[in-house]
Amino acid sequence: MKPIHYGWVIVGVGVLVKMAGLGFTRFAYPLLLPGMRESLRFNYVEMGLLSGSILLGYLLFSLISGVLATRFGSKRIVIASLFCGTISMFFIGRLSEFSSLLFFAFAMGGAGGGVHISMTTLPMAWFKKDQLGGALGIVTGGAGVGIIITGLLLPYLLSTLGGEAWRECWLLLALLTLLVALISFFLLKEKPFYPNTDSTPLPGRMEFSLTRPKGSGLTLRAVFIIYFIFGLAYNIYITYFVAFLVEEVRLTGGVAGAIWSVFGWMCVVSGWVWGFLSDRMGRREALLWNNGLISVSVLIPLLFHHLFFLGLSAFLFGATIFGTVTVIAACVSDEGMEKRATLYGWVTLIHGIGQFLGTILGGYLRDLSGSFHFTLMVSLVGFILCVILTALNRKG
């Protein structure tokens, strides 16, 4: 019996790391926000500042953690970030003063940024280029697992444990994150024993060589520009799609939540599918098809308000969203630079700035026009622009 290549153990632990480090630290807050606001008697401005603090921490430490991972190793930054997330969630669940909560919200966002950068770059040393996209895609799907777990578990706990249930929810998430940190400490390894994964066969894998067509990659300049526009466009859809369903399409909260859950389930597999495709057809070609389908997913609710088409929109968006994240990470890895963790930190920082501007722009356009249609149209234009830029760019 052939041994399992240890890179797949890294990938399996990576799913858990992304689940806790991203799914819990970044995507649990919107579900706990109503209970926290009512219990702490905060206004929406204060709750918005807490949310902004999480994003600010994520942005800053996306860059800082990349530099630290280059210097000290990705494994150490993964574990340190998970412990930071554990401590932050514990104190958020115990404290009531706004200033203290603001600090730990910032720390929790920073932990998410540290986990994302270091856990994305760690598998790059374990896989060859023609297998890396699929491996990174599986790891990226961990964030989708976190979205599903919080979406199923937290509403149930909030409805059964009473008015202070949000505190118990944060404590539970902290304990789960601590468990993942301990697993990571024992199972993650920085590098394989052989120095060059590009020329060393992986045990248990059939060897083959792929010859991609010339121009199947993307230049670094294009990666930065496309990922910035993508961040702006996709955060508009993510932030305002459910509000669009409830306020303009007039769906109930339960129906809108059910449609959105389709998005969460598809996030689990989207990264792996598009990572696998990018290994086979090339990064540029996969990104071209990916952003084309995302454009269709945003166009659908602008034209049709039937439940089937709204569900199809969420399905296509979830099936593609982490695909771009995976392909961009693979493009950075293809550069073969020793400081690729630092480079990926810069790429993610630019992406995060796009997300931040997308949230502000989407809300401004909604208030200006009185409708989410104009907001979604801007998102659509952004994705179409990504398609055009990808089509025009050729590396080599």
FENWO-V198105 format. One record per residue. RES is the residue in three letters. OMEGA is omega in whole degrees, 0 to 359 (999 if undefined). D_LAST is the distance of its C-alpha to the last C-alpha in Angstrom with 1 decimal. Layout:
RES	OMEGA	D_LAST
RES	OMEGA	D_LAST
//
This chain:
MET	183	41.8
LYS	180	38.3
PRO	176	37.7
ILE	177	35.5
HIS	187	32.3
TYR	176	33.1
GLY	179	29.8
TRP	171	31.3
VAL	176	34.2
ILE	180	31.9
VAL	180	30.5
GLY	177	34.1
VAL	179	35.2
GLY	176	32.2
VAL	179	33.4
LEU	181	36.7
VAL	178	35.3
LYS	177	33.2
MET	182	36.4
ALA	187	38.6
GLY	177	36.2
LEU	183	34.8
GLY	181	37.0
PHE	187	40.1
THR	184	39.3
ARG	189	37.5
PHE	177	38.7
ALA	185	42.4
TYR	180	43.5
PRO	179	43.6
LEU	183	45.9
LEU	183	48.2
LEU	182	48.2
PRO	180	51.3
GLY	178	53.4
MET	182	52.5
ARG	181	53.3
GLU	182	56.6
SER	183	57.7
LEU	180	56.7
ARG	173	57.8
PHE	173	54.6
ASN	183	53.6
TYR	176	50.2
VAL	180	49.1
GLU	178	49.6
MET	177	47.9
GLY	177	45.0
LEU	176	44.9
LEU	178	44.8
SER	178	41.8
GLY	178	40.1
SER	176	40.9
ILE	181	39.1
LEU	179	36.0
LEU	177	36.2
GLY	178	36.6
TYR	182	33.6
LEU	184	31.4
LEU	184	32.7
PHE	170	32.5
SER	178	29.0
LEU	184	28.0
ILE	182	30.9
SER	176	30.6
GLY	177	27.0
VAL	181	28.2
LEU	179	31.2
ALA	177	29.3
THR	185	27.1
ARG	188	30.4
PHE	181	32.9
GLY	184	31.0
SER	183	30.1
LYS	181	33.3
ARG	181	35.6
ILE	176	34.1
VAL	184	34.3
ILE	179	37.9
ALA	180	38.8
SER	179	37.3
LEU	177	39.2
PHE	176	42.4
CYS	177	41.9
GLY	178	41.5
THR	181	44.6
ILE	182	46.7
SER	181	45.5
MET	178	46.3
PHE	183	49.7
PHE	175	50.7
ILE	179	49.5
GLY	183	51.8
ARG	188	54.7
LEU	179	54.7
SER	181	55.9
GLU	186	55.4
PHE	183	52.6
SER	179	51.4
SER	179	51.2
LEU	179	49.3
LEU	180	46.9
PHE	183	46.1
PHE	172	45.7
ALA	176	43.6
PHE	179	41.2
ALA	179	41.3
MET	176	40.6
GLY	177	37.5
GLY	177	36.3
ALA	178	36.9
GLY	178	34.7
GLY	179	31.9
GLY	179	32.3
VAL	185	32.4
HIS	184	29.3
ILE	187	27.0
SER	181	28.5
MET	176	29.0
THR	183	25.4
THR	182	24.0
LEU	180	26.8
PRO	183	25.6
MET	180	22.1
ALA	188	23.9
TRP	186	25.6
PHE	174	23.0
LYS	185	20.1
LYS	183	16.8
ASP	176	17.8
GLN	188	21.1
LEU	183	20.4
GLY	178	19.8
GLY	179	23.2
ALA	178	24.9
LEU	179	23.8
GLY	178	24.9
ILE	179	28.3
VAL	180	28.8
THR	179	27.9
GLY	177	30.6
GLY	177	33.1
ALA	176	33.3
GLY	176	34.2
VAL	178	37.0
GLY	178	38.3
ILE	181	38.4
ILE	182	40.4
ILE	180	42.8
THR	180	43.6
GLY	179	43.9
LEU	189	46.4
LEU	188	48.2
LEU	177	48.7
PRO	178	50.3
TYR	180	52.8
LEU	180	53.7
LEU	182	54.1
SER	185	56.5
THR	186	58.6
LEU	176	58.9
GLY	189	60.2
GLY	179	59.4
GLU	184	58.0
ALA	181	55.8
TRP	178	52.6
ARG	178	53.7
GLU	178	54.0
CYS	178	50.6
TRP	178	48.9
LEU	179	50.9
LEU	179	49.8
LEU	177	46.1
ALA	180	46.6
LEU	178	48.2
LEU	179	45.5
THR	177	42.8
LEU	178	45.0
LEU	178	45.1
VAL	178	41.3
ALA	179	41.1
LEU	176	43.5
ILE	180	41.6
SER	180	38.4
PHE	184	40.4
PHE	189	41.5
LEU	181	38.5
LEU	174	35.3
LYS	187	33.9
GLU	184	31.3
LYS	174	29.5
PRO	183	30.1
PHE	179	32.1
TYR	191	29.3
PRO	189	26.8
ASN	182	23.5
THR	181	23.0
ASP	183	19.8
SER	183	22.1
THR	180	25.4
PRO	177	26.6
LEU	180	28.1
PRO	176	31.8
GLY	182	32.8
ARG	175	29.4
MET	183	28.5
GLU	174	25.7
PHE	181	22.9
SER	180	19.3
LEU	175	16.7
THR	181	13.8
ARG	178	11.5
PRO	177	9.9
LYS	181	6.3
GLY	181	5.2
SER	178	8.2
GLY	178	7.7
LEU	175	8.6
THR	180	8.6
LEU	178	12.0
ARG	179	13.5
ALA	179	13.1
VAL	180	14.5
PHE	184	17.5
ILE	182	18.2
ILE	183	18.1
TYR	175	20.1
PHE	180	22.6
ILE	178	23.3
PHE	179	23.4
GLY	179	26.0
LEU	185	28.1
ALA	186	28.1
TYR	180	28.8
ASN	174	31.5
ILE	181	33.4
TYR	183	33.7
ILE	185	34.6
THR	192	37.2
TYR	184	38.9
PHE	180	38.7
VAL	177	41.8
ALA	176	43.7
PHE	180	42.7
LEU	185	44.2
VAL	189	47.4
GLU	184	48.1
GLU	177	47.0
VAL	177	46.9
ARG	173	50.1
LEU	175	49.3
THR	179	51.2
GLY	179	49.7
GLY	180	50.0
VAL	178	48.2
ALA	178	45.4
GLY	179	45.1
ALA	177	45.0
ILE	181	42.1
TRP	178	40.2
SER	175	40.9
VAL	177	38.8
PHE	182	35.8
GLY	180	36.7
TRP	181	36.9
MET	178	33.6
CYS	184	31.9
VAL	186	32.8
VAL	188	30.6
SER	181	27.8
GLY	181	25.7
TRP	182	26.1
VAL	184	25.5
TRP	173	22.2
GLY	177	21.0
PHE	180	21.9
LEU	180	20.2
SER	175	16.9
ASP	185	17.3
ARG	187	17.9
MET	182	15.8
GLY	183	12.8
ARG	184	12.9
ARG	182	11.8
GLU	179	14.2
ALA	180	16.9
LEU	179	16.8
LEU	178	17.1
TRP	181	20.2
ASN	181	21.5
ASN	174	21.8
GLY	179	23.1
LEU	176	25.9
ILE	179	26.7
SER	177	27.2
VAL	182	29.6
SER	179	31.4
VAL	179	32.1
LEU	186	33.1
ILE	182	35.7
PRO	176	38.2
LEU	183	38.1
LEU	186	39.4
PHE	178	41.5
HIS	176	43.9
HIS	184	45.1
LEU	181	44.9
PHE	183	42.8
PHE	176	40.1
LEU	176	40.2
GLY	178	39.9
LEU	178	37.0
SER	179	35.2
ALA	179	35.7
PHE	182	34.7
LEU	181	31.3
PHE	178	30.7
GLY	182	31.6
ALA	184	29.6
THR	193	26.3
ILE	180	26.8
PHE	175	26.0
GLY	178	23.1
THR	179	21.0
VAL	181	22.3
THR	182	21.3
VAL	178	17.7
ILE	178	17.2
ALA	179	18.9
ALA	177	16.7
CYS	178	13.5
VAL	179	15.3
SER	181	16.3
ASP	178	12.9
GLU	177	12.4
GLY	182	15.2
MET	177	17.2
GLU	181	20.9
LYS	182	21.7
ARG	175	19.8
ALA	176	23.2
THR	178	23.6
LEU	180	20.1
TYR	175	21.0
GLY	177	24.3
TRP	179	22.9
VAL	181	20.8
THR	177	24.0
LEU	178	26.1
ILE	177	24.2
HIS	180	24.5
GLY	176	28.2
ILE	175	28.8
GLY	177	27.6
GLN	182	30.0
PHE	180	32.8
LEU	179	32.3
GLY	178	32.1
THR	180	35.5
ILE	182	37.1
LEU	180	35.8
GLY	178	36.8
GLY	179	40.3
TYR	180	40.7
LEU	177	39.8
ARG	179	42.2
ASP	183	45.0
LEU	185	44.3
SER	183	44.2
GLY	181	46.5
SER	177	44.1
PHE	181	41.1
HIS	179	39.7
PHE	178	38.2
THR	180	36.8
LEU	177	35.1
MET	177	33.9
VAL	176	32.0
SER	179	30.4
LEU	179	29.4
VAL	179	27.9
GLY	180	25.8
PHE	177	24.4
ILE	177	23.8
LEU	176	21.9
CYS	178	19.7
VAL	182	19.0
ILE	181	18.3
LEU	178	15.8
THR	180	14.0
ALA	183	14.0
LEU	185	12.8
ASN	175	9.8
ARG	176	6.3
LYS	183	3.8
GLY	999	0.0
//
